[in-house]
Each structure stands twice: as structure tokens, then as C-alpha cells.
Amino acid sequence: MMPLGMARVGEVNVIRRITGRDEVRQHLAEMGFVVGEEVRVVCELSGNLILSVKDSRVALDKSMAMRILV
């Protein structure tokens, strides 16, 4: 497992685990980041990641992406 923040652009990964407080995990789940879901790094802009998850594009800052293990 590695943090999503370290994944390469264009790479498709499966979410294995989400770390952090309950509120953080709930917030990520509401955006579609749940265990077993595929996620792809679309691009990286000034420390933020644009991610494709569940047919949506979501921007996450790198510290948040580091909580998602793939």
C-alpha cells in the first residue's frame, strides 16, 4: 500500500484504506472515496491533485490525498 498522494498521473488505483479521524473519513466518503473504489490521478496542480472517482473529478490537497491508501 502507498498513499494516493504518491501515485503517478494517469495511474488507476483501488482504495485499500482511509486513515484519519472519523469526520475526515466521512467527508472523503461523501466525495466518493470509499474502500474498493477505483481512483485515477488526472493531474497535479500546485500541490493539489485532480482525481477521477465514480465518474466525477475531485480536487484534493496533497495532505488529504496522503490519508487515502491504495
C-alpha positions as CSV (number, residue, x, y, z in Angstrom):
1,M,0.0,0.0,0.0
2,M,1.0,3.6,-0.7
3,P,-0.6,7.0,-0.1
4,L,-2.6,8.3,-3.1
5,G,-0.5,11.4,-3.0
6,M,2.4,9.4,-4.3
7,A,0.6,7.8,-7.2
8,R,1.6,8.8,-10.7
9,V,-0.6,10.8,-13.1
10,G,-2.8,8.5,-15.2
11,E,-2.4,5.6,-12.9
12,V,-5.6,3.8,-11.8
13,N,-5.6,2.5,-8.2
14,V,-8.0,0.8,-5.9
15,I,-8.6,2.4,-2.5
16,R,-7.5,0.0,0.2
17,R,-7.8,2.0,3.4
18,I,-8.6,5.6,4.6
19,T,-6.9,6.9,7.7
20,G,-7.7,9.9,9.9
21,R,-10.4,11.0,12.3
22,D,-14.0,9.8,11.7
23,E,-15.0,13.2,10.4
24,V,-12.2,13.2,7.8
25,R,-13.1,9.7,6.7
26,Q,-16.8,10.6,6.5
27,H,-16.0,13.7,4.4
28,L,-13.9,11.7,2.0
29,A,-16.6,9.0,1.7
30,E,-19.2,11.7,0.8
31,M,-17.0,12.7,-2.1
32,G,-16.8,9.1,-3.3
33,F,-13.5,7.9,-1.7
34,V,-14.6,4.6,-0.3
35,V,-12.6,1.3,0.2
36,G,-12.8,-0.8,-3.0
37,E,-13.4,2.2,-5.3
38,E,-11.1,2.8,-8.3
39,V,-9.5,6.3,-8.3
40,R,-7.2,7.8,-11.0
41,V,-4.9,10.8,-10.7
42,V,-5.8,13.1,-13.6
43,C,-3.2,15.8,-12.9
44,E,-1.3,17.6,-10.2
45,L,-1.5,21.4,-9.9
46,S,0.5,23.4,-7.4
47,G,0.4,20.7,-4.7
48,N,-3.2,19.7,-5.3
49,L,-4.4,16.6,-7.0
50,I,-7.2,16.4,-9.5
51,L,-8.7,12.9,-9.1
52,S,-11.3,10.9,-11.0
53,V,-13.5,8.8,-8.8
54,K,-17.0,7.5,-9.5
55,D,-17.3,9.3,-12.9
56,S,-16.5,12.7,-11.1
57,R,-13.5,14.9,-10.9
58,V,-12.5,16.0,-7.5
59,A,-9.7,18.3,-6.3
60,L,-7.9,17.3,-3.1
61,D,-4.9,18.8,-1.4
62,K,-1.9,16.6,-1.1
63,S,-2.2,16.2,2.8
64,M,-5.8,14.9,2.3
65,A,-4.6,12.6,-0.5
66,M,-2.0,11.1,1.8
67,R,-4.7,9.8,4.0
68,I,-6.0,7.6,1.2
69,L,-4.0,4.4,0.9
70,V,-4.1,2.5,-2.4
